[in-house]
Amino acid sequence: MRLTTATAIAALALSSLGAMAQDKTVKIGNLNDMSSLYADVGGPGSTVAAQMAAEDSGLAAKGWKIEVIGGDHQNKPDIGGGIARQWYDVDGVDVIVDTPNSGVALAVNQITKDKNRVFLNSGAASSDLTGKACTPNTIHWTYDTYALANTTGKAVVKAGGDTWFFLTSDYAFGHALERDTEAVVLANGGKVNGKVRHPLNTPDFSSFLLQAQTSKAKIIGLANAGGDTTNAIKQASEFGITAGGQQLAALLLFLTDVNALGLNVAQGLTFTESFYWDANEGTRAFSERFAKRMKNGAKPTMVQAGTYSAVLHYLKALEALGGNPKDGAKIVAKMKEMPTDDALFGKGSIRADGRKIHPVYLFEVKKPAESKGAWDYYKLKATVPADEAFRPLKDSECPLVKKG
């Protein structure tokens, strides 16, 4: 009798494992800023990108059911964390994607680990996500503060911009970007004359820009993003700060920011991105399809492109596993094992710390006369190879990285 019971239990366990392996349902949650300063960077466009990845994966024709939903974190870690818990505990979400705003992303990062789901971050920049805050459940896909600092910061200092004043968004992202850029400036022989921190989503930068102007620094480093960056640049232009000899360094600038500013204001800005819609035939073909699904016809930002790329690779990993095991750490381990390859970022890999590796690019905004039409905004100044763009593993604080 005992043997029969044991055999039945074993058979039930094997049956359950088999059912899990054959589970072909996936629910993807795009947790984003849907209505404020980062809405154009990711927002509804990242939901579109995730939907396109699901369609392009070809899994629907193989019997998979994939659902994509969106949520607005309002740039508040408590709200973002609450949505993440609701999605994981009640709504059956398997993976959260994008999530611009490093404060929200760091909260979701921990919740995802606790719930053993998957977090594919494209929008948040803090390099701590693959550093001291790394987990077996998170992959940091598109860019980070280290890559931005290592590319833009280094280029500006080498071009003669050796004294800096930082104008920094006062939360996790801004702090990380300021920290990583300051380290690059000092390492390359530069000096920091001062810094000031502003609240997120600031409408008036006049007092902050006055402090930057008074510092006499050659470079005003904008350690902010989205609407904060565009407001700071517009107001600096209105106050004639750049006409006085100081230069702005947009440490994080997106295609939609340049579109909002216009080339007359944005021309000459140097910045770093890991994707540009007009880079090659593959990026152009995707971007044309994407723009047709956007109400404003916008081309994709690197954040939206990263969301597409990350979701596509996630679905490839699930197919390789034969189904959705509902085990986040197992899925991420499979994603790290498989090389990445898509039309937007080319061939790449995912390191032990969860950092997705690919080249990054130093761009300059074109002059109005150089642009051939709508969304033709960038000219390439330099390509940084994948193995040079991101923080070396040997310098990582991630506990998943084996040293020695």
C-alpha positions in Angstrom: 0.0 0.0 0.0 2.8 2.4 0.9 4.6 1.6 -2.4 1.4 2.2 -4.3 0.9 5.6 -2.6 4.5 6.6 -3.2 4.3 5.6 -6.8 1.1 7.6 -7.2 2.7 10.7 -5.7 5.8 10.3 -7.9 3.5 9.9 -11.0 1.5 13.0 -10.0 4.7 15.0 -9.5 6.0 13.9 -12.9 2.7 14.8 -14.5 2.8 18.2 -12.9 6.3 18.8 -14.1 5.3 17.7 -17.6 2.3 20.0 -17.6 4.5 23.0 -16.5 7.0 22.2 -19.3 4.1 22.3 -21.8 2.5 25.5 -20.5 2.4 27.7 -23.5 0.8 30.8 -22.0 2.7 34.0 -21.4 1.6 37.3 -19.9 3.8 40.3 -20.4 3.4 43.6 -18.3 4.8 46.8 -19.7 5.3 48.9 -16.5 5.9 52.5 -17.6 5.4 56.2 -17.3 2.3 56.5 -19.5 1.4 60.2 -18.9 4.4 62.3 -17.7 8.0 63.2 -18.6 9.1 59.7 -19.8 5.9 58.8 -21.7 7.4 59.5 -25.1 10.6 57.6 -24.3 8.8 54.4 -23.4 5.1 54.7 -22.5 2.5 53.2 -24.8 5.2 52.8 -27.4 6.9 50.1 -25.3 3.5 48.2 -25.2 3.5 48.4 -29.0 7.1 47.2 -29.1 6.3 44.2 -26.8 3.3 43.3 -29.0 5.4 43.4 -32.1 8.0 41.1 -30.5 5.2 38.6 -29.6 3.9 38.7 -33.2 7.4 38.4 -34.7 8.3 35.5 -32.5 6.0 33.2 -34.5 4.9 31.4 -31.3 1.2 32.1 -31.9 1.2 29.9 -34.9 2.8 27.2 -32.7 -0.1 27.2 -30.2 1.2 29.7 -27.7 -1.0 32.3 -26.2 0.8 35.6 -25.4 -0.9 38.6 -23.8 0.7 42.1 -23.4 -0.7 44.6 -20.9 0.4 48.1 -19.7 0.5 49.9 -16.4 1.4 53.5 -15.3 3.8 53.6 -12.4 3.6 57.5 -12.3 7.3 57.6 -11.5 6.5 56.6 -7.9 8.3 53.5 -6.5 5.4 52.7 -4.2 2.9 52.7 -7.0 5.2 50.8 -9.3 5.8 48.2 -6.6 2.1 47.9 -5.9 1.4 47.2 -9.6 4.2 44.7 -9.8 2.8 42.8 -6.8 -0.7 42.9 -8.2 0.5 41.6 -11.5 2.5 38.8 -10.1 0.2 37.7 -7.2 -3.2 38.2 -8.8 -3.0 38.8 -12.5 -0.6 36.1 -13.5 2.0 38.3 -15.2 5.2 36.3 -16.0 7.5 39.1 -16.9 7.7 42.9 -16.4 9.4 44.9 -19.2 10.9 48.4 -19.7 10.1 50.4 -16.5 11.9 53.8 -17.0 12.7 55.5 -13.7 15.5 53.9 -11.7 13.7 54.3 -8.4 10.7 52.3 -9.6 13.0 49.8 -11.4 15.0 49.1 -8.3 11.8 48.4 -6.4 10.5 46.1 -9.1 13.9 44.4 -9.3 13.6 43.2 -5.7 9.9 42.2 -5.9 10.7 40.2 -9.1 13.4 38.3 -7.3 11.1 37.6 -4.3 8.3 36.3 -6.6 10.8 34.5 -8.9 9.5 36.1 -12.0 11.4 37.9 -14.8 12.3 41.6 -15.1 13.6 42.8 -18.5 14.6 46.4 -17.9 15.1 48.7 -20.9 14.2 52.2 -19.7 15.8 52.6 -16.3 19.5 53.6 -16.4 21.1 52.9 -13.0 24.1 50.7 -13.4 23.3 49.4 -9.9 20.8 47.0 -11.5 23.8 44.9 -12.7 26.0 46.0 -9.8 25.2 45.7 -6.1 21.4 45.3 -6.8 21.8 42.5 -9.4 19.6 39.4 -9.1 19.2 36.1 -11.0 15.8 37.4 -12.3 16.7 40.7 -13.9 18.4 41.5 -17.3 19.4 45.1 -18.0 19.0 45.4 -21.7 19.5 48.7 -23.6 22.0 51.1 -21.8 23.0 52.2 -18.4 24.7 55.1 -16.6 28.1 53.6 -16.8 27.9 53.3 -20.6 26.5 56.9 -20.9 29.3 58.3 -18.8 32.0 56.1 -20.4 31.1 57.3 -23.9 29.7 60.9 -23.7 31.7 62.0 -20.6 35.0 60.7 -22.0 34.5 62.2 -25.4 33.6 65.6 -24.0 36.6 65.7 -21.7 39.0 64.7 -24.5 37.5 67.4 -26.7 38.6 70.0 -24.2 35.6 70.1 -21.8 37.7 69.5 -18.7 35.7 71.5 -16.1 32.1 70.4 -15.3 29.0 71.5 -13.3 26.3 68.8 -12.9 22.6 69.6 -13.0 21.2 66.4 -11.6 17.7 64.9 -11.3 17.3 64.2 -7.5 16.6 60.5 -7.5 18.3 57.1 -8.1 18.9 57.6 -11.8 20.3 61.1 -11.6 22.6 60.2 -8.7 23.9 57.2 -10.5 24.5 59.1 -13.8 26.2 62.0 -11.9 28.4 59.5 -10.0 29.5 57.5 -13.0 30.1 60.6 -15.2 32.1 62.4 -12.4 34.3 59.3 -12.1 35.0 59.4 -15.8 35.7 63.2 -15.8 38.2 62.9 -12.9 39.9 59.8 -14.4 40.5 61.7 -17.7 42.1 64.7 -16.0 39.0 66.9 -15.6 37.6 68.8 -12.7 34.1 69.2 -11.2 33.4 72.8 -10.2 30.1 72.0 -8.6 26.7 70.3 -8.8 23.0 71.0 -8.0 20.1 68.6 -7.8 16.6 69.4 -9.0 13.2 67.7 -8.3 11.9 65.3 -10.9 9.7 66.9 -13.6 10.9 70.5 -12.9 9.2 73.2 -15.0 11.6 76.0 -14.0 15.4 75.5 -14.3 16.3 79.2 -14.0 17.9 79.1 -10.5 19.8 75.8 -11.3 21.1 77.2 -14.6 22.2 80.4 -12.9 24.3 78.3 -10.4 25.8 76.5 -13.4 26.6 79.7 -15.2 28.2 81.2 -12.1 30.5 78.1 -11.7 32.3 79.1 -14.9 32.6 75.4 -15.8 33.1 74.8 -19.5 30.5 71.9 -19.5 27.1 71.8 -17.8 26.4 68.1 -17.5 22.7 67.3 -17.6 22.2 64.2 -15.5 18.5 64.0 -16.1 16.2 62.7 -18.9 13.0 63.1 -20.9 11.0 66.3 -20.2 13.6 67.5 -17.6 16.4 67.4 -20.2 14.3 69.2 -22.9 13.2 71.9 -20.4 16.8 72.4 -19.2 18.1 72.7 -22.8 15.3 75.1 -23.9 15.8 77.3 -20.9 19.6 77.3 -21.3 19.1 78.5 -24.9 16.6 81.2 -23.9 19.0 82.5 -21.2 21.8 82.6 -23.7 24.0 80.4 -21.6 25.6 78.5 -24.5 26.1 81.8 -26.3 28.3 82.8 -23.4 30.8 80.0 -24.1 29.5 77.2 -21.8 28.4 74.0 -23.5 25.7 71.5 -22.5 26.4 67.8 -22.2 23.1 65.9 -22.6 24.2 62.7 -20.7 21.0 61.0 -21.7 19.1 62.2 -24.8 16.4 60.4 -26.7 15.1 60.7 -30.3 11.8 62.0 -29.0 13.7 64.7 -27.0 15.4 66.0 -30.1 12.0 65.9 -31.9 10.5 68.0 -29.1 13.3 70.5 -29.1 13.7 70.9 -32.8 17.0 71.0 -34.7 17.4 74.7 -34.2 17.8 74.3 -30.5 19.2 70.7 -30.3 21.8 71.0 -33.1 25.4 70.2 -32.1 24.5 68.2 -28.9 26.7 65.2 -28.4 25.2 62.1 -26.7 25.1 58.3 -26.5 22.6 55.8 -27.6 22.6 52.1 -28.4 20.0 52.2 -31.2 19.0 54.6 -34.0 16.1 53.9 -36.3 18.1 54.9 -39.4 21.2 52.9 -38.8 20.6 50.1 -41.4 18.0 48.3 -43.4 16.9 46.2 -40.4 16.4 49.1 -38.1 14.6 51.1 -40.8 12.2 48.2 -41.6 11.3 47.7 -38.0 10.9 51.5 -37.4 8.6 51.9 -40.3 6.3 49.2 -39.0 6.5 50.6 -35.5 5.7 54.2 -36.7 2.5 53.0 -38.5 1.2 51.7 -35.2 1.9 54.9 -33.3 -0.8 57.6 -33.2 1.8 60.3 -33.7 3.8 58.3 -36.3 6.9 58.5 -34.1 10.0 56.4 -34.8 11.1 54.2 -31.9 13.5 55.4 -29.2 16.3 53.1 -28.0 14.1 52.2 -25.0 11.2 51.0 -27.1 13.7 49.2 -29.4 15.2 47.5 -26.4 11.8 46.4 -25.1 11.2 44.7 -28.5 14.6 43.0 -28.5 14.4 41.8 -24.9 10.9 40.4 -25.3 11.9 38.6 -28.5 14.9 36.9 -26.8 12.7 36.0 -23.8 10.2 34.3 -26.0 13.1 32.5 -27.8 14.2 31.2 -24.5 10.8 29.9 -23.5 10.5 28.1 -26.8 13.9 26.5 -26.2 12.7 25.4 -22.8 9.7 23.7 -24.5 7.2 25.8 -22.5 6.8 28.4 -19.8 8.2 26.8 -16.5 6.9 29.7 -14.5 10.4 29.9 -12.9 12.0 33.3 -13.5 15.5 32.3 -12.5 15.4 29.3 -14.8 14.2 31.4 -17.7 16.8 34.1 -17.2 19.5 31.5 -16.9 18.4 30.1 -20.3 18.4 33.7 -21.8 22.0 34.1 -20.6 23.0 30.8 -22.1 21.7 31.7 -25.5 23.4 34.3 -27.7 21.2 37.3 -28.6 20.6 38.2 -32.2 18.0 40.5 -33.8 17.6 43.1 -36.5 17.8 46.0 -34.1 20.9 45.4 -32.0 22.6 42.6 -34.0 24.5 39.8 -32.3 25.2 40.1 -28.6 25.2 38.3 -25.3 24.1 38.5 -21.7 26.7 38.4 -18.9 26.5 36.7 -15.5 25.5 40.0 -13.9 22.5 40.4 -16.2 24.1 43.0 -18.4 23.1 42.7 -22.1 26.2 43.5 -24.2 26.2 45.3 -27.5 27.9 48.3 -29.1 26.9 51.8 -28.2 27.2 54.9 -30.4 28.3 58.5 -29.9 26.0 60.8 -32.0 25.7 64.4 -32.7 22.5 66.2 -33.5 22.4 67.4 -37.1 22.1 71.1 -38.1 18.7 71.9 -39.8 20.4 72.1 -43.2 21.9 68.6 -42.8 18.5 66.9 -42.1 16.8 65.2 -45.1 13.4 65.0 -43.5 11.3 64.0 -40.5 13.2 62.1 -37.8 16.5 62.4 -39.7 18.3 63.9 -36.7 21.6 62.1 -35.9 25.0 61.8 -37.4 27.4 59.1 -36.1 30.7 60.3 -34.5 32.0 57.1 -33.0 31.2 53.4 -32.3 32.2 51.9 -28.9 32.6 48.2 -29.2 30.5 46.0 -26.9 33.4 44.9 -24.8 34.4 48.5 -24.1 30.9 50.1 -23.7 29.9 48.6 -20.3 31.5 48.2 -16.9 34.0 45.4 -17.0 33.0 42.3 -15.1 36.1 42.4 -13.0 34.9 45.7 -11.5 31.4 44.5 -10.9 29.8 44.5 -7.4 27.3 41.9 -8.5 27.3 38.9 -6.2 26.5 36.6 -9.1 29.9 37.3 -10.6 32.6 34.9 -9.6 35.9 36.7 -8.9 39.4 35.4 -9.2 
